[in-house]
Amino acid sequence: MPAGHNRKPLQQKNIDYMQIRPRVSFVFSLVFLFLFHFEYAFTQEEKSGNQYLFNDSHFHLTNYIQEGISTQKLLELMGNKVGRSTVFGIPLQQQWSYANSGDFAPDYYLETDAPLYYYSFTDAFIAMEYKSLTKKQQARLDPMITGFNPSDMYGVKHIERVLRTFPGVFTGIGEFSIHKEFVSSKVSGEVASLTNPALDSILNFSGKVGLVVIIHNDVNFPMASDEMKPVYLDQMLDLLKRNSGTTIIWAHVGLGRIVRPFGRIVRPFSNDGATTPSGVRLPSQVEVLEDILQDPDLSHVYFDLSWDEVAKYIVASEESVENTAKVINRYPDRFLFGTDVVAPPSEDRYLAVYHMYQSLWDVLTPEAKEKVTKGNYSRLFDAAQEQVRAWEKANLNK
């Protein structure tokens, strides 16, 4: 060691290091706790779906000629905006009749006079798309069975056959249609009816298995007079009450492209055809909706707010938004949001319907908005998954 060298600085270094080390350890502990808390919070948020805009209760992977996008593409579109989604095709195939449209190949039911027919292979296609995904990807999707004929007494057998062929895949049935503007009259074969026992057998079986049901049934026929009671309302209510053990989502709140909200002043006719001075007021759609929501015999019935054609009625005016919001805020457990888009090519197209409802989201209570856009979906479809898997376990080997 060189002469005159003083060891004191080295000793001072050691002392300083001994003083700093606890502080360094403390800082590292804080960083670790912060990162752990952040990861835990993110995991919990991801699990609950709070970071997403919505869960989609109404999504078509394919169109009326059974073409569309893959489930992988759907997940890409969902990204970090949509937590979970139903996934189903369309149970009807549009026929390309050369005699009707020549070389023009229609891909939508409004583009031709040719008929539609039931296309059962859609369920196998959806199942195989789902099975191509990883378990983590599958957890975000809820496939639905649609390829059955609701006017066929054997329709229920198709549903059971699909469950047995693809166990662990499906959560519900639908969307399928009974009365649908421009569609019902084009379907080959017997016309579907709300009073057909084939439909009751399908709903009854779905209740026993635990399948969620999404049914499209227009409350009225297209361009009906403002001065009449909706022709299909009583039949629909009777059907719902006959199947109280089944979770049923009435799609689009019974509305359509030109099936408008009902409830106007009606002037009854006297025997000679002349109108009387007094007016008789029919209940409005909102009032009928409230009656359904208040009826304990209809507590199994839910409604989806879906389709841009329905959004146009809800957001048409401040009054329509306010009336809708009042009902939802009073009964937030009974509504779900769905896009009802068909094989969208881009994220913008996929999310457009959600943004159409923005004026409604703005006036819902935070609790109601959370339930409509996310919570009710998770509650209904989680319960259905559990029940359907239990039915499969108990019945697949029988």
Secondary structure, DSSP 4 states (H G I P E B T S, - for coil): --TT--SHHHHHHHHHHHHHHHHHHHHHHHHHHHHHHHHHHHHHHHHHTTTSSEEES-EESB-TTS-B--HHHHHHHHTTTEEEEEEB--SEEE---HHHHTT----SGGG-SS-EEE-THHHHHHHHHHHTS-HHHHTTEEEEE--S-TT-TTHHHHHHHHHHHSTTT--EEEEEESS-TTTGGGBSSSPP-TT-HHHHHHHHHHHHHT-EEEEE--SS-TT--TTS--TTHHHHHHHHHHTTTS-EEEEGGG--SS------EE--B-TTSPBPSS-EEPPPHHHHHHHHHH-GGGTTEEEEE--HHHHHHHTSSHHHHHHHHHHHHHSGGGEEE---EES-SSHHHHHHHHHHTHHHHTTS-HHHHHIIIIIHHHHHHHHHHHHHHHHHHHHTT-
